[in-house]
């Protein structure tokens, strides 16, 4: 049999300049043991086997985990403790700036509330930041994992909004009701123990806390869906978006939205 009669005219192949993550995704997609590597003229210059892809997948996953934790894989290669500390401090400094901005936001809103009421609202600020931040990290982690596995639903912004946005619309009201319940039970308990003084409209306070929680989670979810796609579009590793950047940004946004809702409801 002549080779021309049995040859595959359109084989699955990769280019010498393709990114290693793209190569791994192609081998995973077509479930092949090896893939040929071609140059600009279509000539065979080598091959990549499935065991190479396993090494790449491990390396890429480790890199994403380090970025999400606010550091880099390069620190493991550093013998100097000071150099490793510098790598981590670059991310922590960004968190410091974000925290300072959150404090400034609270100071700006303080003048819009009576002293006793503002003190009560501040009690729920950590809860707002934690819930909004965690929900944002959950979404961005799912999307970034979808980037790594070439999942279409994660890679396309519209599909990501459809799925993750729907999940956020279910989660936000549940968390809002829970927050309102905590406020309606916790504040009277603190008042009975003398930790909170003055009369407070409990129904309006609970409504403010609940709606503030819903708004914070929805806004943080919107950011968590958008940021990885924006980073990917401009050529920056999207894993960075799910680490300190999302957490710090969500803290600022959640606190702002919480006090805005409080102003609208409580006056």
N, C-alpha and C positions, 0 to 999 in steps of 0.2 A: 504494500500500500504506500502510495506516495505521501510524503509528509504534508504536502499542500492540501491533501484531502481530509486530513484529520487534525490539522492545526486549528487552534482557537484564534480567530482573527481579532477578537475584542477581549483580551484577558483583563482581569482585575489587576491593576498595576498602580504604582506610586512614582512620583517624580523625586529626583535626588534632592530637591529643595523643599519638599513637603515637611511640615512640622511633625515631630514624632507622635504627638497626640492624634493628629489626623490619620497617620498610618495605623495606629492602634485601633482607631474607630473603624477604619475600612476593613481590617482583618476581622474585627468583631462582627461587623455588619454582614459580611459575606461568609463568615464561618469557615475560613480557609486556614491551612496550616502554615502557608508561606505566601509571600507576595513579591513579585519581581520589582526591581528598582530600575527605572529608565532615565536616560538623560534627555536633553532637549531634542535630539535627533531620533528618539525612540529606541536607542540601543540599550541592551541589557548591560548593566554595570554591577549588579549584585542582587541580593535577595534579603528579605527580612522574615525571620521565622517567628512562630507563635511564642517561643520562649523569650525572644527579644521583647515582644509586646508585653509579656508579663512583667519584665523589668521596668518597662516604660510606665505601665499602669501603676506599679508600686511607687515609682518616683513621682509621678504626677499627683497621686493621691496624698503622698506625704507632703508635697509642696503646698497643696491646697489646705491641708490641716494646719501647717505652720502659719500660713497667711491668716487663716481664720482665727488663730490664737493670738495674732498680733506679733509674730516674729517671722524668721526666715530659716530655711534649711541650712543656709550658709553658716549659721552660728555654730553648728555641730562640727564644722571644719576648722573653726577658729581655736587655736591653742590659748589665746589671750582671753582671760576672763573679762577684761575691760572692753575688748572689742565685742564680745558676745553681749555684754550689758548695754553697749551703745546701740546695737541692732534692736534690742527690745525697747530701749528708752525712746527711740524715734517714734514708736507707736504710742507709748505711754504719754509722751508730751502732747500728742494730738488729743488724747483723752483728757489731759489736764485743761487744755484750751476749751474743749467742749463742756467740761464741768464748770469752768469759770463762766462760760456763756449762759449755762443753765441757771447759775446763781444770780447772774445779772438780770435774767428774765424774771426771776422771782422777786428781785428787788424792785423792778419796774412795776410789777403788778401789785406790790404790797400797798402802795398808796391808794389803790382802788377799793380796798376792803377795810372794814373796821378791824382793829387789832385782834379782838377775840376770834372773829370769823376767819381772818387770815391764818391765825395759829392753828385752827382746826383744819383748814384746807391743806396746810403744809404737811399734816400728818399722813396724807394720802399720796404725796408726791413720789416717795420711793416705790409705792405700789404701781403707780402709773408708768414710771420709767422702766421698772422691771418687766411688767407685763407687755408693754409695747416693744421693748427691746428683745425679749425672748420670742415673741410672735414674729418679729422681723427677721431674727436669725433663723428661725425654723423655715420661713419661706425662702430666704436667700440661699440657705444650705441646700434645699431641694432643687432650686434652679441651677445652682452651680454644679451639683451632682449631675443634673440633666445635661449641662454643657459637656461634662467629662464623658458621659455615656452616649452622647449624640442623640438624646431624647428630643424628639420634635416638639413635644408639648412645652418643654422648657426653653428651647432655643428660639421659638417664635413668640414675640412679645404679646401678640393678641391672644394666643392660646394660653400663655402663662397667666395673663390677666383673667381670662375666663375661669381657669381652674383655681388658682390660688386666691383670686379675688372672691370667688364663691365660698371658699373655705373660710376666708376672713369674715365674710358677711354672716356666717353661721356662728363663728367663735366670738365675735365682738359683742353681740347682745348677751350671750351667756356670761361672759366676763363682766359686762356692764351691770347685769342684774346681781351678780355675786358681789361686786364692789358696792352697789347701792345697799345691799343687805348688810354688808359689813359696816358701812357707815351708819345705817339706821340702828344697829345694835351696839356698835362699839362706842359711838359718841355718848349715848345716854349712860353707858357703863362708866366711862371716864368722868362724866359729870357727877355721877353718884359718888365717886371716890374723891371728888374735889380737884381733879386734874384740869378740868375745863370749867371756866366760869362764864356767866352771862347767858342770856337767852338766845337760842339758835333755832331757826325754823328747820326742824329736822327733815320734813318732807322735801323742802327745796334743796337742802344740803345733800340728801341721798340722791335726789334727781341729778344734781350737779355732778356728783362723784360718778354716778352710773353713766351719764351721757359723756362725761369727760373720758372715762375709760373706753367707751365705744369709739369715740372720735380718735383717741390716741392710737388704738389698735388699728383702725382702718387707715389712718394716715401713714403709720409705720409700715403697714403691709404694702401700701402703694409704693413707698420708697424702696422696700425690700425687693419688690418685683422689678422696679425700674432701674435701680443702681447697677445690678450685675449686667444688664443688657447695655447700659450706657458705657460701663467700663469695657465691656467686650468690644463695643463698636469703636472705641478710641484706642484699642490695642493694649489695654491694661488688664492684668490678670483679674478676672471677676472675683476670685476668692478673697481679694483684699476688701471687697465691698461687704462681705458678710462678717468681717471681724470688727476691729475698733471703729471703722468709719460708720457702719450701720448702727452699732451700739451707741456711739457718741451722738450721732445725728438724731437718732430716735429719742435720746434723752432730752435734747433741746426741743424737738418738735412736740413730744408728748407733754412736757411741762407747759409749753406755750398754749397748746390746744386746751389743756385742762383748765388753765386760768381764764382763757377766753370764754369757755363754756360757763365757768363759774361766774364771770362778770355778767353774762347774758341772763343767767337764771337768778342769781342772788342779788344782782344790782351793784 
